[in-house]
């Protein structure tokens, strides 16, 4: 699907686990592992991937230290695939601002709410977002329908859920530094990463595998 829409993943996407580990050990790929760039496929720990899940690949990711000092590599980029009617559940971020871009396929549906004064989900509040640079004032629970090429800019406190409508969607995400361990706040009590029972050797590593595979 990625190739069909004119994108090609970087070479490290195709490394075997052993190749990856060797490159981390010799230092050449240490930055890729540290920044958690690579494959990320999740069902949010619920075991219902077709209904509740997301495919992601982190292409590049900056440094939280750079972001905190206000200079350097303060950005990140991902590719995502949202299947038809596959929900990425309601969540927001504390630090990250992001552009969510329909890169191709069907319609990307994005449901939006605002926050209360403490940043918590508030189903009585709407929010104001940019859609392709244009200000858009939204009522609580408004659903944007993004066609290929269209985008929405989300800031911390913009609660959002999304799914593919009418088919699968290739999504681009351009954001400030990404930290999936600490910067995802979900409305429901769910996990960010899948719980995997390994029954075969991995073909490629997920970012959630790195801590185990690249122990000092």
N, C-alpha and C positions, 0 to 999 in steps of 0.2 A: 504493500500500500504506500509506503514511504517513497519508493522508487517511482511508482505510478504517478505521483504528484510532483516529480522533479527534484526530490531530495535524495542525497546519498549520505549514509552514516559515515563517521570517520573510521580510520583503520582500526582503532582500539576496540571498536564494537565487535570485531570478529576474532579477537585473540582468544585462544583457549585459556582455561584457568591456569595451566602450568606456564604458558607464555607470559601471562599477566603477572603471575607471582614472581617469575624470574626478573621481569623488568622493574617491578617494585623493589626487589631485593638489590638490584644493581643501581637503583636510584633514578633510572630514566623515566619511570612511570609513577614515581612517588606522588607527584602533584595530582595526577588523575585520581589516584586512590584517596588522597587526602581531601580533595574537593568532591569526592563521591560522584564523579562523572561516570555515566554508563547506564546499563539496563536497570529498570525499576518497574516491576509488574506487581500490582497489588489488588487484593480483594478486601482490604481494610480489616483483615482478620475474621471476616464473616463467612467465608466459604461459599459465596454466591457470586462468582466473578462475572457471569453474564449479566446479572442484574445490578451488582454493586461492585465496581472495579474500575481500573484504569491502567493503560499502558503508558509508560513514560521512558524517555531516554534523555539524560542530561548531557548536552553537548559541550557546555562550558560552564564554569562556576567560579566566581571570585572568592575573595577572602573576607570573612567577618571582621578581621583586624583592619583591613583596608577600609571597609565600610565605616567602622567606628572612628577611624582617624580622618575620614573624609577625602580620601584620595587613593588612586591605584585601581585595581581590578574590583569594581564594586557591582558587577553585573553578572547575570546568568542567562542561559538559554536552554530550552527544552523542546523536544517534540513529544506530543502526546497523541494517543488514539483513543477516542471515545466511541464505543460501539453503539449501534442503534439501541436506544432506550436503556443503555447502561449508565447508571447514575454514579457520578462522583459527588459524594454527599456534602451537605451544607457545612461550610467551614469558613474561616477567615485566617488572616495572618497578623502577627504582632509587628513584624519588621518589614516584611516584603511587600513592595508594590509590583504589579505585574500587568503586562498587556497579554490578553488572551486573544489569539488570532485564529480564525478559521482558515487553514491553509489549503483545504480542499476536501471534496466529498459532499456529504449532505449538509443539513442545517445544524448549527450548534445552538442549542437552547441553554440559556444561562438565567437561573432564577436568583433574584437579589433581594436582600433585606439590609437594613441598617443596624446600628449598635445602640445600646443604652449608654449612659454616661461612663460606665465602667468597662465598656468594650464588649459586653455580653450580647448575645443574639437577642433581638427585639422584634417580634412579629408585628409591632404597631408602627415601626419606623421604616421609611424608605431611605433611599440614598441618592447621591448625585454622582454620576460616572461620566467618563468621556467615551463616546463611541466614534471611533475613527477621528478623534480630535474634537468632536462636537459635544458640548455639554448636554447631558440628558438627565433630567430630574425624574426620578422613578418613585412610584407608589410602592408600599410594602408588598413583597411577593411578585413584583413585576418580572416577566419572563422576556428577555431579549432573544430575538431570533437572528442569529448571525449567519449570513450566507458566505460562501467562499470569498476571501479577501477582506471581510469585515472583521472588526476587532472591538474589544472593550478594555478600558484601563481601570484596574481595581486597586484601591489603596487599603492599608490596614483598617479594619473595622467594617469593610464591605463584605458582608456574609454572602456566600455564593455557592450554588450547586449547579452542575451542568451535565448534559447528556447529548448523544447524537439523536437527532429527530429526522426520521425518514431514511436513515442509513447511517453508515459509519463516517466519522469525521477525523481528519488529520488536523491537529491543533498545534500551533506554535505558542510558546510562552517565552516572553522576554521580560526579565525582572531584575530587581536588585538581588544581591547575594541570596542564594537559596540554602536554607537549613531545615531539612525535613524532619530532623529529630526533635526540634524544639519550637518550630515556628508554624505549626499547623494546629489550629484550635477547631475541633469539631463540635457541632451542636449535640450530637449523640455520643455516647461513650463507646467509641470504636477505636481501633488501632490504625496507625498509618501504614504499617507494613504487613505483608502476608505471613502467616504461619505455615511453613512448608515442611512436610514430611518427605525427606529425600529418599527416593527409591531407585534412582539411577545417578550416575555421575553427571555433573553439570556440563552443558555444552559451552555456555558463557556464564560469567558470574553476574549476579545482581549486586547493586550497591549495598544491599543489606548483608551480603556475604563477605564484604571486605574485612570486617573486623576479625572474622574467624580465619580467613585465608591468609591474611597478611600480618599475623601476629609477629611481634619482634622476636 
